[in-house]
Amino acid sequence: MDLQEELPAAVDTGAPLALSDTHHARPARPLGIREAAGHLVKVYALEAPGRTVTGQDAEAGLRIAARHLELGPLRGSLGLAVLIVHAGGDGDYVLVHSWIEGDMADLAIYSGPAGGPDALRPGRAGLAPCVWEAAVLAHERDAYSRHVLDGTGPLAERLTAWGTDTVAGDVR
């Protein structure tokens, strides 16, 4: 198929270009390693223009993560997770990503109105990370593989290296 000549019918010829006109970088800030429901949780703030993730937002995200991670043993959790608290342009999001048995991962996305952490609810079936959240998770996949799976030395040293390997600054 010559993409210069024709595109499949499902390709929306206007939407990707319209999105590219408004696409921008968003700052990601590591907020440290915390504990939630017996898991080590690497926490990030992600912010749309004009929005800020506050300490209260991060704490609310940790409470949501703890409730989700309590079921970790039933999901085959390895006890390591990443939390993204995203003050988005269209509302707030909390992503709880945990590593589970068999080189797999578990992901839960919670969404709700801006500034209403108690109103965050599980996202609809099939919802996946947005481009900015996916950038943070891509970094985390590499950090987990590099330090925990392919690392050497005692587990505590590997986890320390994983915990300090963060993404900071603008993500696209």
N, C-alpha and C positions, 0 to 999 in steps of 0.2 A: 504494500500500500504506500503510495506516495503522499505523505502528509502535506506537501505543498499543493497538491491537487484536490484532495478530498479528506474529510475527517469522518469517523464513524458517527452515526446519527445521534448517539447519546452525548457526544462532546458538545458542550455549551460553548459556542464561539464567543460570547460576550462576558460571561461571568469570570473566567480566570483573568482576563485583562482588567476587568473592573476591580477585582481583588488586588491585582498587582499595583494599581494606582494608589491604593490606600495602605498597602503593606508597609510595616515599619518595624524597627527593632524594639524589643522590650527588655528592660533591665531584669536580670535574675540576681538574687542575693542569697547566698547560703546563710542559714540561720543556726547552724550547728547541728550537733548530734544530740538527740533527746531519747528518752525511753518512753514507750507507750505499749501497754499490754505485753510487757516482757520482750519487746522488740527493740533493737537499735534502729532509730529512725533518723535519717538525714533529711533536714527540713530546708525548704527553699521558699522564698517569696518571689513572685513574678507579678509585674505591675504594668497595666495599660497606661497610656498617657493620662496624666491627671489623677491617677489612682495610687493609693499607698496601702501596703499590707502593714498593719499595726501589730504591736505585741499582742493585743487582744485577739486580732484575727488569727495570728499564729497559734495562740492557745486554743481557740475554737477549733482550728484545723487539727490540732493534736488530740482534742477530745473526740472528734469524728474518727480520726485514724485509730484511736484506741478501741472504740466500739467495733470498728471493722476488723482490726487485728486480733481481737479476742477470739475470733473464729479461726485464727491462723493454724492451730494444730489440725483442724478439720480440713484445711486446704493444703496441708503439706508444707507449711511455712518453715523457712530456714532461720527465721528470727531477724531478718534484715529488710528494711523498708526505706522508701523514699516518699516524702510528703511534699507536695507542691501546693502552696496556698496562693491562688491566682486571683488578684483583683483585676478582673477582665473589663473589657470595654462594654460588655452587655450584661454583666452580672458577676457574681463571685463563683469560684470553682475551687474544690479541694480534690486532689488526686492522691490516692494511696496506692503505691506500687510496691509490691513485696516479691522477694525471690522465694520460689517454692521448689519442691523436689523435682528431679528430672530435668534440670537446666531450664525450667519454665518460670514464668512470672504471673502474678495475679494483679489485676488492676481494678480499682473502684474509682468512679468519678462521681462527685457530688456537685450539684449546681443549685443556684438560687439567686435571688435579687441582690444587687449591690448593697453592702452594708448590713446585711441581715444574716449573720452566721447561723442563727438558730433556725433559719428557714431553709438551709441547704438540705437537699434530698438527693437520693441516688439518681443519677442521670438515666435517661431512657436507654433501653436495650440497644446496643450497637454503637453508642456514643464512644468516640475515641478522642485521644488528646488533640488539641489544636496544634498548629505549627510551632508555637512558642513552647508549649508544654512538651511536645515531642522532641524538641531540641535539648531540653534539660534531661529527658529520659534517655535520649541517645547517648549523652555524655555519661549518664549513670550506668548504662549497660556496659560501656567501655571500661569505666572505673571498676565495676564489679568483676568483670572478666579479667582485667589487668591485675588487680590486687588480691582478690579473694580466690578466684579459680586458678589463675596462672601464677600467682605469687608464690614466694617461698618463705620459709620460716614458720614460727608458731602462729596460730590463728589470731591471737591478740595483736601481733605486729601487722598482719594482713588487714585486719579490721581498722586499725589506726590509719594505715595508708589509705584505705578506701574512704574513711571518714574525712580525711583532709583533702582528698581529690575532688574538688568542687568546681562547678562552673559559676563564674561571676562576671557581671557585665552584660552587655547587650547580646541577646539571642535573636535570631531571625527565623 
